[in-house]
Amino acid sequence: MVICVRYLFIALATLLVACQPSNMAGVPDKELRQRNYKCAMASGLSPAEIQVCKNIRRECDERASKGNYVC
């Protein structure tokens, strides 16, 4: 029973985090452009850094779909 409750809690916490809006939405265009450039020029990134770069690219693509071609 305790194990089931633990797994349920972890699943709910993961779901809540996954449903949060992108924290990159508040980043100014200039800063987003600079971060995207650094990601494009970087090599030997850690898995965490790769995920950050994917999030930056996703935000660039989302803004582009709205007509804001910042990256």
N, C-alpha and C positions, 0 to 999 in steps of 0.2 A: 504493500500500500504506500509506504513512504517513498519507494523508488518511483512509483507511478506519479505521485504528486510532484516529485523533483523534475521528472521529464516533462510533465505538463507545464510547470513553471518556466522551465528553460524554453520550451516551444512558444509559450505566450510572450516571453521577453524577446525572443528572436523575431517573432511576428511584429511586435510593436516597433522594434528598431527598424525593421525592413520597411515598414509603412510610413516612416517619418519622411517629410519632404527633404529634398536635397539641401544639405547645409552650404552648398556652393551657390545657391540662388542669391544669397546676399553679397556675394563677392563682386566688387566693382569690375567693369569691363577691362580696365587697364591691368589690374592685378591678375585676372583670369587669363588674359593674353600672355602675360609674363610667365605664369605658372605653366601654361600649355607649351610655351617655347622651351622652358627648362626641361619639361618631360620629353619633348621631342628630341632634345640634344643629349639627354642623359643616357648612360650605358651602365650596365651592371647593377640595376636596381634590385632592391629587396622585394619580396612578395608584397609587403605592406606599401612600399612606394609605388609598385606597379598598380595596386588597387587605387591609390590616390590619383595616379595619372589617368586611370580609366574613368574615375569620377569626374575629373576635370574635363576630359574629352566628351563625356556624356553631357555635361553642362554646356560645353561649347556647341555640341550638336543640337541641344534643346533650344538654345538661344538662336541658333541659325534657322531652325524650323519656324521661329517667330519673326524672322527677318532681321535679326541682329547678328551680323556676321563678324563678331568680335575676334574670333580666333583665325 
